[in-house]
């Protein structure tokens, strides 16, 4: 019998008993979604989407949905730590097939060690979750003892920076950046990402109004958030949009854009499109997803900005005339966003990196055809892996004599001179923009290169 046939012949796991205790449904959903991320490499954003996400998640009250997200982010960010501390307190390893039990324990332990949840609630609901699942009922005594011990000993438990990186990613980062830089990246991943805003004007003024700070690059970073973002001053008026400080850099590499025709390939959700439009360009925004394009259009409407929006494939788009400025923020492994999307470390692998690098090379070759003589092409993505950045650009330039690299100058990126390499390419790391307060430190890992088509 083939492997596929064997897989298809497996009996489905029994469903856990219906929860009848407050908070139990949220913990069961959290364990189920954690399993979907680490076992089937399903995106956490997709699982927790308010409209198209997992049915169990969508059935929860908003408060419980928020709890599930917090649990999952902590459980994934600290997965290595949770594996270690649980293993250290087990006399014998968990059975090889006890995946649901492992997810249940990680959900409960994440609450005890990293969230502001009463230990008693985390323990009691963890035991109830085990007791309600026929697969785990026989382990409820173990769950109870293990979680109670964690609660007693948690003051002596500290996460280690190296535990934020799975082996495949650590190996690639060490090969690219060396051990000290990799350790710094891993340490940055321990803290949740701050909330960054791109403002239309007056970063210092908006920082004061919103209780944040203006970064040297012009981004406003919020020091704290009490309530929904949509309630903050300036949201309804379209004065700013959420965009990581690193993600805001590629669009700024074009320089003055007023009166120029600009194309944003792979544009949704639209932060970079908004930057190009706000800079005065006549913008065409392209994305192959109608759903994502609707979100982009909604964002532009709120911001009071104009752009032509097209649902089309960036790899075959054929406009009537070339553009003065083309931005290709290419699909990638997203390893530069692990601070805010810790599931990426478990939904991607080295094979995916190499596959996406080939996709980027094809997209870049096609994007080059859309640039007018003398025009500018900016290639970027949010991967930490040089295979998806530097290597793609080097191969492109070797094949395209009509283009040359235009080095980024330090004065273009105040406070981020260290992010410009010897050739003038941009490479931000999560460990940059350090701050004494971890929640205000760092930025996404990003790569960008500015390429000029010869006139």
PyMOL commands that set and color helices and strands:
alter all, ss='L'
color gray80, all
select helices_A, chain A and resi 3-9+24-40+44-47+55-58+62-77+79-88+99-114+119-131+137-156+161-164+167-177+179-188+203-210+229-231+250-254+271-278+290-303+335-337+344-347+350-368+386-388+390-399+410-412+417-419+438-440
alter helices_A, ss='H'
color red, helices_A
select strands_A, chain A and resi 195-199+212-214+220-222+240-242+261-265+282-287+308-311+323-329+371-381+403-405+426-428+446-453
alter strands_A, ss='S'
color yellow, strands_A
deselect
rebuild
show_as cartoon
